[in-house]
Amino acid sequence: MVSFEDVRQAAERLRGIAHRTPVASSRTLDERLGARLFLKCENLQRAGAFKFRGAYNAVAKLSDPERARGVLTYSSGNHAQATALACRLLGAQATIVMPENAPAAKRRATEGYGARIVGYDPAREKREEVAERLRSEGDPVLIPPYDHADVIAGQGTAAKELLEDTGPLELLLVCCGGGGLLAGSALAARALAPGCRVIGVEPELADDATRSFRTGVLHTVSNPQTIADGARTPSLGRLTFPLVREHVDDMTTVSDDDLVRAMRFVWERMKLVVEPTGVLGLAAALSGRADVRRRRVGVILSGGNVDLSYALALFEKVPEGVRS
């Protein structure tokens, strides 16, 4: 299992490599919600998302002979970009299994970092099976996007920095796909702010982790049709499921319309470009799915890799305003 000591060591490994991203605040947001919110801007991280932390930590821990074999992973985009960049920095060849419907901006960026992309149809194939087929053809080192100890430890450094920069928080809202960021963040919160409640946030259309958390039985989803492409993961993982169950206090979900309204707020009022998955935590606060009143609240804005034309189309489709 992963511990906070692993998170601490990952932070040392990432020092001077990953950005120590800023923490943003908004008087308008605080007044609207009756709380004090601190937004950790991982949309400004290298490769545009928190995923760089875990990918670099995992690739950096490989031996030279392992890196020479190349690195294989599967991702809808952010872990793909992060792994491609980490491999370029550390001298390894990256092969990425990516769905054919992945956002074009994420695919272009991944290719720009020098990775080889292998596409697949998520309606017909499972990415894990495609990756296993590629492993059988060669001998690359597999670094999955969330269910990997070094990835989880790296992701936890975002919350570690947030808590160091803000002081103790009463509530921490973290997006959840496969649970790597949520598990790592919960480890950091337990060590640095034991009284802080950690809540994971998923899209309503991809609520497998919420159901798993509540029942204690691992639930899955298949190719969920949510705009939060980073949360279209089939389930929590072998490592992340028990970590989430042990260290997270609660889970909640938000609608896709809630995500668009939260995006509109940070784009227009805070001048921050954040993708749908990246605003899951903030959407829970704005929609009332998480009670933030009279609390000091941390929110991780997990990424900002979004096609601008797609985002503008979302803004046109969903009415302005925040649901009360």
Solvent accessible surface area in square Angstrom, and as a share of the most:
residue,aa,sasa,rsa
1,M,144,0.64
2,V,8,0.05
3,S,50,0.33
4,F,48,0.20
5,E,77,0.35
6,D,54,0.28
7,V,0,0.00
8,R,100,0.36
9,Q,73,0.33
10,A,0,0.00
11,A,19,0.14
12,E,87,0.39
13,R,80,0.29
14,L,7,0.03
15,R,164,0.60
16,G,76,0.73
17,I,56,0.28
18,A,15,0.12
19,H,92,0.41
20,R,127,0.47
21,T,3,0.02
22,P,71,0.45
23,V,45,0.26
24,A,25,0.19
25,S,59,0.38
26,S,16,0.10
27,R,195,0.71
28,T,44,0.25
29,L,0,0.00
30,D,20,0.10
31,E,127,0.57
32,R,117,0.43
33,L,24,0.12
34,G,44,0.42
35,A,14,0.11
36,R,105,0.38
37,L,0,0.00
38,F,22,0.09
39,L,0,0.00
40,K,0,0.00
41,C,1,0.00
42,E,0,0.00
43,N,13,0.07
44,L,89,0.44
45,Q,7,0.03
46,R,68,0.25
47,A,13,0.10
48,G,13,0.13
49,A,1,0.01
50,F,16,0.07
51,K,32,0.13
52,F,0,0.00
53,R,0,0.00
54,G,0,0.00
55,A,0,0.00
56,Y,19,0.07
57,N,1,0.01
58,A,1,0.01
59,V,0,0.00
60,A,22,0.17
61,K,104,0.44
62,L,25,0.12
63,S,51,0.33
64,D,107,0.55
65,P,95,0.60
66,E,57,0.25
67,R,47,0.17
68,A,90,0.70
69,R,109,0.40
70,G,7,0.07
71,V,1,0.01
72,L,0,0.00
73,T,0,0.00
74,Y,22,0.08
75,S,4,0.03
76,S,22,0.14
77,G,0,0.00
78,N,16,0.08
79,H,2,0.01
80,A,0,0.00
81,Q,4,0.02
82,A,1,0.00
83,T,0,0.00
84,A,2,0.01
85,L,6,0.03
86,A,0,0.00
87,C,1,0.01
88,R,138,0.50
89,L,73,0.36
90,L,39,0.19
91,G,68,0.65
92,A,15,0.11
93,Q,102,0.45
94,A,4,0.03
95,T,17,0.10
96,I,0,0.00
97,V,0,0.00
98,M,0,0.00
99,P,11,0.07
100,E,120,0.54
101,N,82,0.42
102,A,14,0.11
103,P,29,0.18
104,A,49,0.38
105,A,25,0.20
106,K,0,0.00
107,R,85,0.31
108,R,149,0.54
109,A,33,0.25
110,T,0,0.00
111,E,86,0.39
112,G,58,0.56
113,Y,48,0.18
114,G,52,0.50
115,A,11,0.09
116,R,131,0.48
117,I,29,0.15
118,V,30,0.17
119,G,35,0.34
120,Y,14,0.05
121,D,42,0.22
122,P,34,0.22
123,A,79,0.61
124,R,202,0.74
125,E,62,0.28
126,K,133,0.57
127,R,27,0.10
128,E,66,0.30
129,E,101,0.45
130,V,1,0.01
131,A,1,0.01
132,E,97,0.43
133,R,120,0.44
134,L,20,0.10
135,R,94,0.34
136,S,90,0.58
137,E,126,0.56
138,G,45,0.43
139,D,91,0.47
140,P,21,0.13
141,V,22,0.13
142,L,43,0.22
143,I,1,0.01
144,P,17,0.11
145,P,6,0.04
146,Y,20,0.07
147,D,35,0.18
148,H,45,0.20
149,A,44,0.34
150,D,27,0.14
151,V,0,0.00
152,I,0,0.00
153,A,2,0.02
154,G,0,0.00
155,Q,1,0.00
156,G,0,0.00
157,T,1,0.00
158,A,0,0.00
159,A,0,0.00
160,K,28,0.12
161,E,21,0.09
162,L,0,0.00
163,L,8,0.04
164,E,83,0.37
165,D,75,0.39
166,T,22,0.13
167,G,24,0.23
168,P,103,0.65
169,L,6,0.03
170,E,84,0.38
171,L,0,0.00
172,L,0,0.00
173,L,0,0.00
174,V,0,0.00
175,C,6,0.04
176,C,2,0.01
177,G,14,0.13
178,G,6,0.06
179,G,3,0.02
180,G,4,0.04
181,L,7,0.04
182,L,0,0.00
183,A,0,0.00
184,G,0,0.00
185,S,0,0.00
186,A,0,0.00
187,L,11,0.06
188,A,0,0.00
189,A,0,0.00
190,R,68,0.25
191,A,49,0.38
192,L,68,0.34
193,A,5,0.04
194,P,103,0.65
195,G,71,0.68
196,C,2,0.01
197,R,98,0.36
198,V,0,0.00
199,I,14,0.07
200,G,0,0.00
201,V,0,0.00
202,E,1,0.01
203,P,0,0.00
204,E,74,0.33
205,L,102,0.51
206,A,0,0.00
207,D,38,0.20
208,D,1,0.01
209,A,0,0.00
210,T,13,0.08
211,R,82,0.30
212,S,0,0.00
213,F,27,0.11
214,R,139,0.51
215,T,78,0.46
216,G,30,0.29
217,V,97,0.56
218,L,79,0.39
219,H,53,0.24
220,T,87,0.51
221,V,25,0.14
222,S,106,0.68
223,N,51,0.26
224,P,10,0.06
225,Q,131,0.58
226,T,2,0.01
227,I,27,0.14
228,A,0,0.00
229,D,10,0.05
230,G,28,0.27
231,A,2,0.01
232,R,69,0.25
233,T,13,0.07
234,P,46,0.29
235,S,15,0.09
236,L,2,0.01
237,G,9,0.08
238,R,186,0.68
239,L,22,0.11
240,T,0,0.00
241,F,33,0.14
242,P,56,0.35
243,L,3,0.01
244,V,0,0.00
245,R,111,0.41
246,E,125,0.56
247,H,34,0.15
248,V,8,0.05
249,D,55,0.28
250,D,42,0.22
251,M,1,0.00
252,T,15,0.09
253,T,17,0.10
254,V,0,0.00
255,S,21,0.14
256,D,28,0.15
257,D,64,0.33
258,D,5,0.03
259,L,0,0.00
260,V,3,0.02
261,R,46,0.17
262,A,0,0.00
263,M,0,0.00
264,R,34,0.12
265,F,11,0.05
266,V,0,0.00
267,W,43,0.15
268,E,81,0.36
269,R,133,0.49
270,M,27,0.12
271,K,156,0.66
272,L,22,0.11
273,V,67,0.39
274,V,0,0.00
275,E,1,0.01
276,P,2,0.01
277,T,11,0.06
278,G,0,0.00
279,V,0,0.00
280,L,0,0.00
281,G,0,0.00
282,L,0,0.00
283,A,1,0.00
284,A,0,0.00
285,A,3,0.02
286,L,10,0.05
287,S,10,0.07
288,G,54,0.51
289,R,105,0.38
290,A,5,0.04
291,D,66,0.34
292,V,5,0.03
293,R,138,0.50
294,R,198,0.72
295,R,78,0.29
296,R,83,0.30
297,V,0,0.00
298,G,0,0.00
299,V,0,0.00
300,I,0,0.00
301,L,0,0.00
302,S,3,0.02
303,G,0,0.00
304,G,16,0.15
305,N,26,0.14
306,V,15,0.09
307,D,26,0.13
308,L,107,0.53
309,S,88,0.57
310,Y,90,0.34
311,A,0,0.00
312,L,104,0.52
313,A,57,0.44
314,L,14,0.07
315,F,27,0.11
316,E,153,0.69
317,K,165,0.70
318,V,8,0.05
319,P,93,0.58
320,E,125,0.56
321,G,39,0.37
322,V,47,0.27
323,R,101,0.37
324,S,142,0.92
